């Protein structure tokens, strides 16, 4: 589920969620010398063995310290969590205990009458003015959505404050920011959130004063 490939210290690492018989869902890491692969298993299950986890992403602090940011699945804890754990410099293993950064129900737009709260697909982004943002997905008003939270300390452990307005509320999410070949900022997500009709949709993104906003949808050829 939800593979991401990150370039780190001259190699390429795929962070992949795997579900296997008799084990909790976990984020594993595969490694390759080239982004096209072949990728081979590098670190097997770097999330806690007794947690149902998914959607791990790599974040590296400005001082070079790597972290895994991942979701503790709502299916196990009801109120989904975004967690972080420091990794060894070679990304082989965690070197700290996982810490909860926030829960889905803490967002101001969360339906407080709900029985479960979803956390999906975190990605961290450092703005031009040094702010640390996190994109993540959940559900609001019965529709899949993309939210942005801000670290008040500009560091991984926050505290994290949620934007009151959703970043993307049109039944799409699990998205990521990316840079085009010309350096423009873009956002890709899947929409709608209805199997089997999900498709990737690409948008332009405006960054201003440490805040992000989605522009009109554009065709891939236009933004790339």
Secondary structure, 3 states (H helix, E strand, C coil): CCCEEEEECCEEEEEEEECCCCCCCEEEEEEECCCCCCCEEEECCCCCCCCCEEEEEEEECCCCCEEEEEEECHHHHCECEEEEEEECCCCCCECCCCEEEEEHHHCCCCCCCCCCECCEEEEEEECCCCCEEEEEEEEECCEEEEEEEEECCCCCCCCEEECCCCCECCCEEEEEEEECCCCCEEEEEEECCCCCCCEEEEEEEEEECCEEEEEEECCHHHHC
